[in-house]
């Protein structure tokens, strides 16, 4: 599901924890890193599970209203349009997604108050009323509404975000990324999508070789940065004479060292890709001043390494 940039961010976070002394053994720290990536898929399943629970609660309240002593005309004849939403049904009936939810034992039994509060917001929303009363009956309307529903009641649900962050430190930075993938799944889910096919296949056609290649990239980047940390620190120090190495923020130093690891030890990754990726990462994890510093230092380091013929890339044009 994840792209290389998010893998780099995960390695950055793991290296920060490792250097700060969270786990002194590199092997265990690497295992924790791999677990944090696996948990992205768990969060993806959890967000959809919350959507399904919200719909179950919606249906329960609808039936509860119908069975009141003095139901209103609307309560006696409610609209089932939302429960019959075709995109929602495709998601609810998807076997791999069901298995993931079961595998991680995701349950909302203890969180019914959060579900209730979310239901109340949904029930009172103008979006829902417009959808129920539109008079339209198309799969594209179903899709459009479900995207709005998910974005407002799952992706931007602060109670759900807090709940997820309390469950795993790994999810603090993953919530928005995973929400983006979930919304994309709703937007591109084909009407003919098989209930046997994995939802994740909508984003990436991943075979065993590609998965193994990603694992190799993650492990190699993590280990190489650690094993050559002192060497990279000296290189960085040689190009930051007006900025003492000890004063460089830890996050900025790790970003620079990871970039050096790719430049010097990942022959298949073009120089431009490495520079662009770490400059983009610095925009999110560094200050404005630090971002400019990282950009300048990387430019100088690349020039030095090229002059010394230390950057070895396989394939034409990869050094550019």
N, C-alpha and C positions, 0 to 999 in steps of 0.2 A: 504493500500500500504506500509506504513512504518513499520519498525521493532521496537522492544523494545529499541534498542540502540538509534535510531533516536528520539524516544519519550523522552528518558532520556536527550538527547541533547536539545530538545525543552524545557523541564522543566528547565534545567540548564540556558538557555537563559532567560526564563521568571523570574526565581528567581533572576538572576543578575539585570534585569530591575526593579524588585520589590524592591530589597534591595537598589538600587541606587536612589529610589524615583520616578521612572517613573509613578507608579500608586499606591497610598497609600492604596487603598481598595483591600483586597485579592480577593473578589468575582469578581471584574472587571478585576483584573490581570489574574485570572483564565480564565475568558471569552476570554480575549485577547490571552491567551495561546492556547485555543481550536480553536480559529479563525486562528492562525498561522499554525496549523496542517491541517485544512480544506484547507488553501491556497496552500498547497503542491499539492493537486489535481487540483487546478486552474492552477498552474504552469505547471503541466503535460499536461493539455489540451492546454495551451498557446504554449508550445514548438511544439506540433503536429500541431496546428493551423498555426504556422509560416512555418512549412514544407509545408503545403497545399497551403499557400499563395505564397510561393516560386515556387511551381509547376504551380499555376495559372499564375504567372508572366512569367514563362518559356513558357507556352503555348501561352500567349498573344504575346510575342516577336516573337515566331515562326510564328504565323499567320501574324504579322505585316511585317515580312521579306518576306513572300510569296506574299504579296500585294504591294510590292514596285514597282516602275516604271520599274526598271531594275534588277530584282532578279537574283542571281546566280543560277546555276543548283542545288547546294546543298540547297539553300533557297527554290527553287520550289519543291524539293522532300526531305523534312527533314525526319529524323528518329523520329518516335513516340515511340520508345522503352521505354524511360524513363516514358512518360505519361501513357504507358500501363503496367508499372511495377506491377506485380500481388500483391506483398505485399503492395505497396502503395495504390492500389485500395481497398484492404481489409480495410485498415486504413481509407481511405477517405469515405468509405460507411458505417462505423460503426455508428449505431444509437446512442448508449449511449455517444460516443465521440462527435458526432455532437451536442447532447443536452447539454453537458457540455460547449462546446464552445459558444453555444447560450445563455445558462444560465448566463455565466459570461460576455456576450456582448463583446467578444474578437474581436477586429477589427484592421486591419493594414492600414486603410485608411490614417492615418496621418504619417505612417512610411514607405511610399513607397520608399524613398531614401535608407533606410537600406535594404529593399527587393531588390532594384535594384543593390546595391553594392554586396550583397550576390549572386545574379544571375550572375553578371559579373565574380565573382570568380569561381562559379560552371561551367559556360560556358567555361572558359579558362583552366579548370583542365584536367590533363592527365587521371584521373580516369574516367571522363565522356566520353572522346573520346575512351578510351579502352573498356568501357562498350557498347557504341553505335556501335562500329565496331568489336566486338568480334566474331560475327557470331554464337554465342551461344544463346539459347532460353530456359532457364530453370528457375524454380522458385528459385532455390538455388543461381543462379547468380543474380537474382533480389534482393534476400534477402541480399546477400553479398554487393552488390553495395549500397543498401539503407542504410545499416549500416554505410558504409563509408561516404555517403552523409550526413547523420544525424550527425555523429560525427564531421565532418569538418565544416559543414555549420550551425549547430544548437548548438550542445554541446560545440564546441570550437569557437563559434561566439562571439567575445568580444563586438561587438556593441549590439547584442541581450542581452548579460549578463548585460551590463550597463543599457540598457533599462529596464530590469526586476528589477534590483536593485533600479532603480529610482522610480519604481512603488510601491515597497513594501520592507520595511526593513527586513521582514521575509524571503525574497528570496535571501538575500546575502549569506546565508550558505546552501540554498536548491538547488541552480541551478545545481551543479554537481551531487548531489544525485538523483534529478529528471531526469537529463539527463541519468544517469545510468539505471534507470528504463525504460525510453523510448527506449534506445538502446536494453535493454533486451527484451522488448516487440517485437521489430522488429525481433530479433534473434530467438525467440521461437514461433512467431505467426503461428498457423497451417494454412495450405492452406484451410482447411474446416471450419475455424472459422466463426461462425454465426455473421451476422451484427447486431443481436439483443443482443449479449452477450457483457458484459462490458470488455474492454481491461484490466482493473484492476484485473479481475478474473484470468489473466495469472500469477499473482504474489501471490495472496492470495484468498483462498476460504473463504470469510468472511461472516458469518451470523450475525444476529442481536445480538445474545448472545455474540459472540466474539467481535463485535464492542463495545458493552456495557462494556465488560470486559476491553478492552483497555482504554476506557474513564475513567473507575473507577481507573485503574492503574495510569493514568496521573494525575487525580485529587487528588488521595490519596497521591501520591509522592510529588506533589506540596504543598498540605496543611500540610502534616505531617512534611516536612522539615521546613516550616515556624513556625508551632506551637511548635516544639521542638528545635528551633534554639538555644536558650540560653543554654538548657541542653546539646545539642551536642557540642556547643562551649566549655563548661567546660570539656567534655570528651576529646576533641581534645587537649585542653590546658594541660591536665594532662599527655599527651603523647608527648608533644612537648616542654619540659622544656628548651631545648637549642635554642628554636625558639619562640620568643614572639608571642602570638596569634595575636596581632595588626599588626605584620609584615607579617603575612601570606597573600598572594595575595587573593583577594576576590574570584576569580574563583576557586582557590584551596580549599578555605574554603567551598564554596558551594558544590563542588564535594565530599568532605569529609562528609559534613552533609547529602547529598543525600544518600551516601553509608550507613551511620548510620541509616537513615530512613528505608532503605530496610532491613538491618541486623536485626533491632529491631521490625519492624512493618509489614513486608511482609513475612508471614509464608510459603508461597508457593514457594518463590524464594530461591534456594540453595545459600549458602554462597559463594561457588566458582564462581557462575555466577555473583553475585554482585561484587566481587573483580575484576574479569576479565573485566567486563563491565566498571567499573569506572577507572581502570588502562588504558584501551584502550582509553576512553574519554580523560583522562589526557594527552595522547600523542598528541592529536590534539589541546587541549585548554590550555596546560600549557607548561612551559619551560622544558628543559631536567632536570634541577636541581629540579624543582617543581615536575616533574613526579616521580623522585626517592624519594622525600620527601613524596608524597602521598602514594606511595607503602609501604614505611617503616611505616608510621603512621597507615595505614589500617591494616597491619600485627599485630602491637602492640595492636590496638583496638580490633581486633577479638579475640586475645589471652586473653585479659582482660575480654571481655564479655563472652567468653566461661567459664573462670574460675569462674565468678560470676553467671553462669547459666542464663544469660539474653537473650541469643539467642534461641528463641523458633521456631523451624521449624516443619511443619507438613509433615509427610512422611519419610520413612526410607532413611537415607543417605543424607538428605537435609542440615544437619549442616556442612557437609564436604566441 
